[in-house]
């Protein structure tokens, strides 16, 4: 079994083989019991993440009429309704903010 470690601010700490097997731990995962990254003996996560990789689409990839992910506006294509985040929260609570 491959040696795995937790990457902490104080350095690398070895993970017991029983825990690796029980939680199916591999490099690049976050340990469920400590929330630290699981790495190899050199501190590598075993995954390559491109620097420009994001979950949000770029502006040129957005469908017509849609805003950016964090603009707090939702457009419902079925009805054509456009609601802000605060309006959606008010609606779900059955209240109206002023």
Buried (B, 14 or more C-beta within 10 A) or exposed (E): EEEBBBBEEEEBEEBEEEEBEEBEBBBBBEBEEEEBBBBBEEEEBEEEEEEEEEEEEEEEEEEEEBEEEEEEBBEEEEEEEEBEEEBEEBEEEEEEEE
